[in-house]
């Protein structure tokens, strides 16, 4: 076991875990941040998406030992009151059905809009296509990303 000092949602936290422990399990099992979901365990579905220095990253395959001094943002840290433009758009469009994939979808969309505040429909489609939704709310997801783009500064 090793002790890792991590920058999570603007706070320094410690986790005493094995170096190969995926960041997802550190977040959920050791830090109680359960908004990030386990979906597939092989970085294919996107349910575990967090931001690593602002980039959408699949936490299920990222060993905690490789995080280093990077800044990690989870869905809990995206905004204090759920008022991030993507979260607002998600509510306005009524995107979730079962909701399981939504944290990963929101984190992917937020990273896209941070690096490209006015994406084209093709850019939205390409970026969001890596996140799976078992309920098939893809149309509402795309509409919410477009709406969020109008809310970002």
MOGI-V254075 format. One record per residue. N is the residue number from 0. RES is the residue in one letter. SS is DSSP state (h for helix, s for strand, l for the rest). PSI is psi in whole degrees, 0 to 359 (999 if undefined). OMEGA is omega in degrees with one decimal (none if undefined). Layout:
n->{N N}
res->{RES RES}
ss->{SS SS}
psi->{PSI PSI}
omega->{OMEGA OMEGA}
//
This chain:
n->{0 1 2 3 4 5 6 7 8 9 10 11 12 13 14 15 16 17 18 19 20 21 22 23 24 25 26 27 28 29 30 31 32 33 34 35 36 37 38 39 40 41 42 43 44 45 46 47 48 49 50 51 52 53 54 55 56 57 58 59 60 61 62 63 64 65 66 67 68 69 70 71 72 73 74 75 76 77 78 79 80 81 82 83 84 85 86 87 88 89 90 91 92 93 94 95 96 97 98 99 100 101 102 103 104 105 106 107 108 109 110 111 112 113 114 115 116 117 118 119 120 121 122 123 124 125 126 127 128 129 130 131 132 133 134 135 136 137 138 139 140 141 142 143 144 145 146 147 148 149 150 151 152}
res->{X X X X X X X X X X X X X X X X X X X X X X X X X X X X X X X X X X X X X X X X X X X X X X X X X X X X X X X X X X X X X X X X X X X X X X X X X X X X X X X X X X X X X X X X X X X X X X X X X X X X X X X X X X X X X X X X X X X X X X X X X X X X X X X X X X X X X X X X X X X X X X X X X X X X X X X X X}
ss->{l s s s s s s s l l s s s s s s s l l l l s h h h h h h h h l l l l l l l l l l l l l l l l l l s s s s l l s s s s l l l l s h h h l l l l s s s l h h h l l l l l l l h h h h h h h h h l l l l l l l l h h h h h h h h h h h h h h l l l l l h h h h h h h h l l l l l l l l l h h h h h h h h h h h h h h l l}
psi->{150 155 124 130 122 149 99 123 41 6 150 126 163 146 129 93 169 147 331 7 126 143 323 313 331 312 309 308 331 334 355 18 88 7 329 125 153 128 298 332 3 22 30 340 333 358 335 14 130 174 133 106 39 353 135 126 139 113 347 340 5 109 139 330 341 358 319 228 10 150 122 131 128 176 328 333 0 319 153 321 20 27 18 144 324 318 320 314 322 318 317 320 346 55 309 144 281 332 353 318 353 323 315 321 313 316 322 315 318 320 319 310 335 318 339 89 340 66 153 168 323 319 321 311 314 313 314 346 343 354 125 143 113 337 348 35 29 320 315 325 311 318 320 322 318 317 316 326 330 343 345 151 999}
omega->{177.1 176.8 179.9 172.2 -175.3 174.9 -177.2 176.9 175.8 178.9 174.0 179.8 177.9 175.1 178.5 -173.0 174.3 -177.1 -177.9 177.9 177.6 178.8 178.9 -176.2 173.4 -179.8 -173.7 -170.6 -175.7 -177.1 176.7 177.9 -170.2 176.9 176.6 -171.8 170.3 178.1 -173.6 -178.6 -179.3 175.9 -178.5 -172.8 177.4 -179.2 -176.1 -174.1 172.9 173.2 173.9 -173.1 176.0 -179.3 175.9 -174.1 178.5 -174.3 -177.5 -179.1 -178.8 179.2 -178.8 -179.2 -179.4 -178.5 178.3 -178.9 -179.6 177.0 -179.8 173.9 176.2 178.0 178.7 -177.3 -177.9 175.6 -176.3 -173.9 -178.0 -175.7 173.1 -179.0 178.5 178.3 177.4 -179.6 178.9 179.0 -178.3 -179.2 -177.6 -174.3 -169.1 168.6 175.1 175.4 -173.1 -176.3 -166.9 178.6 178.3 177.6 -178.7 -179.4 177.6 179.8 -179.5 178.4 177.5 -175.7 176.4 -178.8 -178.5 -174.5 -178.9 -177.2 173.8 176.6 179.4 178.7 176.5 -179.3 -178.6 -178.0 -174.1 -177.3 178.4 178.6 -178.6 176.2 -177.8 -179.0 176.9 -179.4 -174.4 179.8 179.5 177.1 179.3 179.3 179.8 178.0 177.5 178.1 179.3 178.6 178.5 -177.5 -177.2 -177.8 none}
//
